[in-house]
Amino acid sequence: MGLTVRLLVAPFSSGSDIVQFAGFARTIQRHGLCFYNYAAKFYTEKWPYNWPYVYGPVLAYILGLLSQFVSPDYTIYPARYPYVCVSTNWVFAVKLVYIMFDTVVAVLIYTITRKPLLVALYYLNPAVIYTSSIYGMFDQIPLALLLLGLVSLRRKPLLAGSLLAVSLLTKQTILFPVLGVLLTLLVHYRELFSRVLLGFLVGVLVIFSPIIVGCPSSILRLRETVEETSYMWRPSYVSPFMYSLNGLTSILTLVHRKLSIETLWFIQHWYIYTLVLTPLLVLYTLRERDLYLNAALYYLLFTVTYWGINYQYLTPLIGLLAVSLARESRDRVRVLYTMIILYTAVWCFIFPMRWWFYAHIEHPNMTLVELVSLLSLNIHVDEYYVYYSLALTTLEYTTLLVVTLTPLGEVKVQVERAVRVVNYTVYTVKRAVSVVLKFSKLFIHSLLELL
């Protein structure tokens, strides 16, 4: 049923990102592996929107490959709002990739948990269907790669490390769980850590090697590219509220608008909340060996503290929490995880989803527009979304604290373990530096002899 619903709605709706991806694909067609040189050239490249390319190379490769089979066509109508319509063939082709990875995630959840109900919590979740098949965003791709890495970690650690790298180079929002997994390996699975880390480095090299070989200039000016596109990540007041899923950012923005009180500092310094909560997660990792539980918790840390959470960012959270439900032993924690999964779906029934069925579609399917309209409350009032996101963030904070708070008697044991881990890390780094220095000396000596 989940696949049927996805295929039914996919060709008839499109969010603005798929439209912009058509512009990215055209640039990739023109400039090939040098696309990063044009990551912020939205005016000269004539993209539909003034949004730069801010993702890893994996998405660019996917868009470039798709554009070889389906033309990334779009038409701009200056007198119309929204002023751009996109080819339904392009929309469907892109979404088929998303749907495929959505299905891979569902299969992986079943492989890990053997519980069809947990698969349903992900695959039939309206939030997940909306992300891949109505709006159209690719967060299920890094999720699938992350889960594949975790599944293969014990038997094929090199492959697992590479998959973690590819996941991160698909979308950087997966950084927190990748760090959580690496920390868990360092603490509990040292025999695997070095091989996974090596695989990770190999994965990074493999993904970037086509660009290094085909267009080294884009690597040399990568720093400039990051600086040119960094404004997209700069913390700011949010607008519109319906797309902001960080309750703290939303309420601070609302206070600023209604009362003219300057609250931007609390949004700009979002990382302080992350740093305050991180020690709790580290203590949790010191006592919890399960890689899936740690990955889910570190991603939850991201969604609860990062200033700009979009709805699609919740798709990996839903998948990771679905897996965690099968591995978590505490009933109260399972209840909280279930509440987050179900509560994320509520947004779909208050947001006017019908908008994406005609906003960028030149010839809308009015039957579907009316049907989707009946399934939603179609609320446009800002305050409702502020309250919704505030409740979600409160639920996430509550969950994080309930999961991680450690009885005082255990803290001493965990601190001692942390000290041992730090000592081991320092020893490993010293050995690595020693080997590099010796190799460098031999290389320089050999070079001097040749000269």
N, C-alpha and C positions, 0 to 999 in steps of 0.2 A: 504493500500500500504506500509506503514512504517513497519508493522509487516512482510509482505511478503519479503521485501528486507532484513530485519534482519535475517529471517530464511533461506533465500537463501544463504547468504554469511557466516553465523556463523560457519558451520562445516568445511569450506575450508580455514580458515585463523586463524592465532594466533600470538599475540604479545608475547614478552619474559616474560611478567608478568604471563600469564597463565601457561607457562612452569615452572616458578619458583613456582607457586602455587601448581603444582603437587608435587614438592619436599616438600613443606610445608605440604601437605596432607599426604604424606608418614610418615613424622615425627609425625603428629597427630595420625596416625594409630598406630605407635609404642609406643608413650609415652602418648597418651590420654590427659588428662587435665593438664599434666605437660609440655605441649609444650613450654611454655614461658621459661623454663629452657634451651631450645635448640634454642632460637630465633636467636642467632648469631653463631650457630655451623654448618655453611654451609659446612665446610670441612669434619667433622666427620659424618654429616648426608648425605653427598654426593649430595647436591642440584646442579642443573644445573649451577647456578651462585652464586657468592660470595656476595649475597644480604641478609641481615638479615630480619627477620620478624619484621616489625615496626608498625603494625596496632593493633587496638583494638581486644578484644576477639570475637566480632561478626563474623568477616570474618573467624576466625579459626573454629568457630562452624559450619559455612556454609560449609567450605571445608571438615571438618571432617564428616559431614552428607552426603555430596555428595560422598565421598570416600567409603561410605558403599554400594553405589549402582553402582558406576562406578569406575573402577580401574584407579588411577592417574599414568598411564604409560608414560614413556618417554625413549628414547634411545639416548645415547651419542656416536657420531662418531668423534673420535679425529682428523681424517684426513679431516673432512668436515667443511665448514663455512657457516652458523652457525653450531656449532658442536652438536646440540641437536634437536631431533624431538620428538613431543609430540603426544599422542594418540588423534585421531579426536573425539573419544567418550568422552574423558575427556574435550576437547575443547568445544564440543557442549553442554555437561551437564553444565559446568560453565557458558557459554554464555546464556543458557536458563534462568538461574537465573537472569542474568543482563537484559535480554530482558523482563522478567516478571516485574521487577521493573521499567524499562523504560516505560512499558505500564501503570503501576500503576501511575507513574508521569503524564503521558498524561491524564489519567482519573481524577486525582486530579486537574490538570490545568483547565480542562473543568468544574469540580465541583465548583471550586473557581470563574472562570471568565465567564462561559457560552458562550465562544467565540471560535468556531472551528478553526478560523484562528490562534489564539494564541497557540492552541494545535499543529497545523501544524508547527508553528515556532520552537517548541521543537521536536516533534515526527518525523518530516520529515527533520530535520536539519542534514546535512551530518556529522557535528562534533559529534552530539549525536549518530548517527548510527555507526560512526567509533569507538567511545569509547566502546560501548557495544558489537558490533557485528563483527567488523573487528579486531581491536587490542585486545579488551577484557579487560576492567577495570571496577571497581565496584563503581564508583562515583555516579551513579544513585541510589544506595541503600541508602546512607545517605540522599540524596536529597528527596527521597520518604518518609523516616521516618520523616524528618524535616517538610515537607508539611503536612503529616498526623498529626503531633503534632499541627501545627498551625490551621488546620481545626477543630480539636477536642478541642481546648484550652478553648473556652468559656463554652461549655457544660460539658466537662470532664477534668478539669485542672490537676488532678492527673495523668490521662492517658497521657495527653499532655506532662507533665514534664518527664514522663518515656520514651516517644518516643523521646524527645529531647536528653535524656541521651543515648539511644540506637543508635541514629544517630551519636552522638559524639564518641561513643565507637566502631562504625563501621569504621570511618575514621576521624582522628583528624583535617583534613582540614576544617571541618564544625564548628570549634570552634568559629570563628568570628561571623557568623550569630546567633549562640546559645547565645553568649554574648549580641549581639544586641537585641535579643528577650527578654532576661531577663532584660536588662536595660529599654526597652520600657514598660515592665510590671511593673517594679519598679516605673517608672515615672507616667504612665497613668492608670495602672490597679492594684493598690496595693491590692485590695481585692482578686485578682487572684494570685498575685506574690508568696505569702507564700505557697499556695497549689501547684502551678507549681514547686516551688523549692523543696517541699517535694516529689512530684512525681519524680523529677529529681534524688534525692538521693535514692529513692526506686528503680528507674531504674538502677542506678549504682550498687546497692547492688544485684539486681536480676541477672544482667549480670555477675558479678564477683562471685556470690555465688557458682556455680558449681566448680570453681577453688579453692575457699577458702575451700570448704568441701573436694573436691577430691584430691587436691594437694596444701596444704597450703605452702609447701616449695617454690613454684614459686611466691607466693605473698610476702613471707619473703625476697626473693632475687630480688624483682621487680626493686629496685634501681640499682642493679648490671646489670640487663638486659637492663635497659634504658641506662646506661653508655656504655655498650658493643655495643649497636646499634646506639648510638647518632651520630656517624660519618656520617651516612646517611643523617642527617639534617644539617651538618656543611656547612656553606656557602663557595662556591668555584667558580672558573671559570667554565663555562659550556662547555660541549662537548657531542654530536654534537650540533650545533646551531639549527638544525631543530626541536629539542625537547624542546627548551627553549622559553617560551612564556612571559618572562619578558624582555621587550625591553631594560631596563636600564642595567640589568645583561648581556644581549647579547652584547650591544654596548661596555660596559666596558671590556668584555672579548676580543672582537675584537680589541680594542685599545691596550690592553696588548699584543696580539699576533703580530699585525702588527707593532707597534711602540716600543715594549718592555718597555712600561710605566707601573709601578705598580699601579693597580687600585683596588686591592682586598679589600682594606679598605672600599670602598663604597658599595661593595657587602656584606661584613661581617656585616656591620652596617645597614642592611636593615630596622631594627626595628625603626630607627630614622625617616624614612619616615612615618612609621605607627603612631608613636607618634605625629608627626607634624600634621597629618591629623585627628587624632582621635578627638580633640576638635571640629572640624567642624561637625563631625558625631554626637557627643554628643549634640551639639546645635540643630542639625536637629531633633534628637530624642526628645528633649524637646518640640518641636513644632509639631511633626508629630506622631500621635497615631497609624498609620497603621502598624501592625506587619509584614505584607508581604513586604512593602516598606522598612522597617528598616532591615529586614533579608537580602534582596537583596543588600542593600547599604553596609552593613557590610561585606558581602561576596565579593563585589566589592573592598572594602578596602584590603581584603586579596589578591586578584588576582593582584592588581595594585602595592602592596608594597612588598609582599613576594619575596625573591630573586630567588627561584627555582619553577617557575610555569610550570607544564607539561600540555600537551594538554587536558588530561582527566579532569583536575581541572576546565575547562571551562564549563563542562556539568551542574553542579549545577548553575553556573552563568546564563546560557541560560534559564534554567527552572525558576529560581527566577525572572529574568527580564521579561520573558513571562507573568508571573502572574502580575508583576508590571505594565505592559502596560495597564492592565484593571483598575488599581487603581490610577494611576498617572494622575493628572488633567492638568499638564503643557505640552503643545504641544512640546516645544523644548526638554524637557526631554524625552518624548516618542520617538522623532526622534533619540536621542542619544542612547536610549536603543535598538531601532530597528537596528541601525547601528552596535552596538556591536554584537548582535545576528547574523546578516547576515555576518559580517566581520569574525567571528570565523569560518564560514563554508568555507571561501576562502582557508584556509590552506590545506584542503582535496584535492583541485584541483591543488596544486603545489607540494605537497609531493608525492613521489613515493609509493603509497599505495599498489601496486602490490607486494612489498617486503614481506608483511606479509602473502601473499597467497602462498609463497613457502619457506620462511625462516625456519620455524619450522614444515612444513608439508612434510611428507616423500613422498607422492604421490600427487603432486599438481594438481589441476583442471586447466589445461592450458587454457581452454576456458574462465574461469573467470579471470585468470591472464591477458590474452590479452584484455578482455573487460574493466577491471579496469584500465589497462594501457592506454587505449584510453580516459578515463575520466580525466586523470591527465596530467599536464605538466611535471611531473617526474623530478623536479629540484633538483640537488644535490649541487649547489653552496651555500656556507655558507652565503655569503653576502645577498642573497635574503631573507633568513629567519631572519637575523638580522633586515633588513629593515621592514619586515612584523611584527615582534614582537614589534619593536620600534613604528610603527604606531598604533598597538593595545594598547600598554601601554599609548601612548599619548591620544588616544581616551578615554581610561578608566579614566585617570587623568582629562581630560576635563569634562567628565560626572560627576565625583565625585564632582568637584568644582562647576559646574553649579547647581547640585542638592542641595548642602549643603550651599553654600554661603548665609549668612543671611543679610538682610537689617539692617543697624546700629540701627534703631529705635526699632527693635525687640530684640536686644542683651540683653538689660537691663532686659526685662521681662523674658527672658530665663535664665539669670543668677540668678535672684530671685527665679525662679522655681527650679533651680539646687541646690540652698542653702537649700530650703525646703526639697528636696529629700535627700540631705546629712544629714540634721538634723533627718529626719525620719529613715534613715538607721542606724545612730549612736544610736538612741533610740531603734530600733529593736535589734541591736547587743547587747546593754547593757542588755536588757531584757532577751535575749537568754543566755548570759553569767551568769546572775543572777540565772536563772532557773537551768543551769548546775551546778553551784556552790552549790546551795541548795540541789540538787539531790545528788551530790557527798558527801556533809556533812552527809546527811541522810544515804547514803550507807555505809560510813566509820563508822558512829556511830553504825549502825546495825551490822556491821561486828565485831566491837570491843566487843559489847554485847555478840555475839555468842562465841567469843574467851574467 
